[in-house]
Amino acid sequence: MLIIQTVQSSVYLLEIVRDILGKINRQSLAEARQVTMDSLAYMDYQIEQQLFGSHYLYKLMKLLKQKAYFRSVR
């Protein structure tokens, strides 16, 4: 159940989840573990990219607020 939740939360398709379950049923635990670890690594990558995007969005918003402030002062 934990594998299904992990893989689904990492935006993998149901087809991939079925594949993992099939590997578990065939005793291919090493393959199932690898797919799960790949899912976690991909989720980490997505989070990192979102943080970078948020950082640059914050900087842009700050710059725009400063420009709006200086325009209103003039």
C-alpha positions in Angstrom: 0.0 0.0 0.0 2.8 2.4 0.8 4.4 1.8 -2.6 1.1 2.6 -4.3 0.7 5.9 -2.4 4.3 6.9 -3.0 4.2 6.2 -6.7 0.8 7.8 -7.2 1.8 11.0 -5.3 4.7 11.4 -7.6 2.3 11.8 -10.6 3.0 8.4 -12.1 0.2 6.9 -14.1 -1.9 4.0 -12.9 -0.1 1.9 -15.5 3.2 2.3 -13.6 1.5 1.5 -10.3 0.2 -1.8 -11.8 3.7 -2.6 -13.1 5.1 -2.1 -9.7 2.5 -4.4 -8.1 3.2 -7.0 -10.8 6.8 -6.9 -10.0 6.1 -7.4 -6.3 3.8 -10.3 -7.1 6.6 -11.8 -9.2 9.0 -11.3 -6.2 10.9 -8.6 -8.1 11.2 -6.5 -5.0 14.5 -5.0 -6.1 12.8 -3.6 -9.3 9.8 -2.4 -7.3 12.2 -0.7 -4.8 14.1 0.9 -7.7 11.0 2.4 -9.2 10.0 3.7 -5.8 13.4 5.3 -5.2 13.2 6.8 -8.7 9.8 8.2 -7.8 11.2 9.8 -4.6 14.1 11.3 -6.5 11.8 12.8 -9.1 9.6 14.3 -6.3 12.7 15.8 -4.7 13.6 17.3 -8.1 10.1 18.7 -8.6 10.2 20.3 -5.1 13.6 21.8 -5.8 12.4 23.3 -9.1 9.3 24.7 -7.4 11.5 26.4 -4.7 13.7 27.9 -7.3 10.6 29.2 -9.1 9.2 30.6 -5.9 12.4 32.4 -5.1 12.6 34.1 -8.5 8.9 35.0 -8.4 9.4 36.5 -4.9 12.4 38.6 -6.3 10.2 39.7 -9.2 7.3 40.7 -7.0 9.7 42.7 -4.7 11.2 44.5 -7.7 7.7 45.4 -9.1 6.6 46.6 -5.7 9.7 48.9 -5.4 9.1 50.3 -8.9 5.4 50.9 -8.0 6.4 52.7 -4.8 8.9 54.9 -6.5 6.4 55.9 -9.2 3.9 56.9 -6.5 6.5 59.0 -4.7 7.3 61.1 -7.7 
